[in-house]
């Protein structure tokens, strides 16, 4: 039986760059053999792990990501925020609208360029940062990973994302 590791078909030998998976390999192993399905499942598991931690804060996971980005750099333009989070305006705009209705952010036209909208944190949004401080610690515990494992997984996933985005451009 073949194992698939890091996007390669594993047959007991060390993988090399010529051992790429093709459709027959993925079909033979089914969903469980697909790297993308494992990542998809992990992403959903993360969302489920965050849910009970974010509910008391009144946030969904995507809203939390927006808030994290704003806590790191307040006053971002919507376009910049969307690029940072990898969200298009059709997804980001409703998130921002809900956050504004919750009193966490304000949307304001940029004085220098009225076509641009800046997102700024309110005092309630800033206060929420303090209340959310334990979320990352709890998620870290939930993963069961050491700091080294987290760094390694993150680096591998960022590298994979970059390669996939590079493949889109060719």
GIGI-V268492 format. One line per field, one symbol per residue. phi: phi as a letter, one per 30 degrees, with the letter a starting at -180 (. if undefined). burial: # if it has 16 or more other ideal C-beta (glycine too) atoms within 10 Angstrom, else .. Layout:
phi = ???
burial = ???
This chain:
phi = .cccbhicdccjcddbddcddcedddddciedcceddddeddddddedddeddceddibcdddddddeddddadiddeddddddcicdddcdedddddddddicbbcbddddbddccccbddddddddeddceddddddedddicdddddddddddddddeddddddddc
burial = ...#...##...........#...##..#...##..............##..##....##.######.##.....#.#..##.##.#....#..##.##....##...........###.#...#..#...#..#...................................
